[in-house]
Amino acid sequence: MTFQFKRIPLFFLGLLMAFTFGCAATPQQEGTGEYIDDSVLTTKVKAAIFNEPTLKSAEINVESFKGTVQLSGFVSSQANINKALEVARTIKGVKAVKNDMRIK
């Protein structure tokens, strides 16, 4: 009986370590908190682009990873690319903006 009770704390210690290190971020993979932050960031940038009357938001795709926002898609002019980049940079939490948009 005593032997089983000694295993219980070790089991919980192992479970705690697996939970703690299992959610850790790596350079190629986000941790849980970073994923949620980037999801919120993506939503904020999409909303700002949608609310910009000079841009067709359906043509611009937004993705975020660790605070870096990537804009892609096809737009009608260089002015639209510049405006989308400007809008994305104004969002709090955006560390950098990568442009992969193309003029159609």
N, C-alpha and C positions, 0 to 999 in steps of 0.2 A: 504494500500500500504506500509506503513512504517513498518508494522509487518513482511512482506515478506523479506524486505531488511535486517532486523535484523537476520533472520534465515540463510542467505547466509554465513556470516562469521563462524557461528557455524557449518554449513555443511562442509565447507572446513577445519575447525579445526578438526572435526571428521574424515574426509577423510585422512588428514595428519597423524593423530595418528594411524589410522588403517594401513596405508601404512608403517609407521615407525615400529610399533610393530609387524606387520604381517610378516616381514622379519627377525625378531630377531632370533638368534640361541638359542637353548636349549641344555642341555647335550646329549640328544638323537637325536636331529635334527639339521642339519646344516642350517646356514643362506645362503642367495643367494651367497654372496661373497665367503664363505667357500666352497660351493658346486662347484663353478667354479674353485677355487684353487685346490681342490681335484681332479677334472676332469683333470686338467693340470698335476698334480702330477702323476696320474695314467697313463696318456699318456706318460710322460717322462720315468717312470719306465718300462713300456711295451716296449718302443723303445730301452732302454738300454739293456733290456734282449734279445730283438730280435737281436740287433747288437752284442751280445756276441756269438761268433762262437761255443763255447762248450755247449751251452744250446739249447734245443729244445723249443722255445718260445710258440708253440702251446699247450704244456703240462702244462704251468704255467699260472694261472689266477692271476690278480692283481686287488685289490680293495683298495680304500683309504677313510679314514674318519678322518677329522680334523688333517691331517698330519701323521697319522699312516697308514702305508701300510701293507696290508695283502696279503701274497703270498700263493696260494693253488694249488693243482693239484698233478699229479703223475709224478715223475722223475725217472731216471734209477739208480741214485747213491747218496750217501751222499755228494760226491764231488759236484754234481750239485746243491744240496740244499745249500751248503755253498757258492758256486759261485753266485747263484741267490740272496741270502741274502746280500752278499758283494756288488753286483752290485746295489741293491736297496738302500743300505745305502749311496752310493756315490752321490745320486741325491740330489741336493739342495732343501730344503724344507721338506725333509723326517725327521720326528721327531722320529719315531720308526718303526721297522719292525717286524711283527708277522709272524711266520712260521707255516703254516698248510699244507705244502707239505708232500707227502708220497712217499716212495720208492716202485716202482712196481716190 
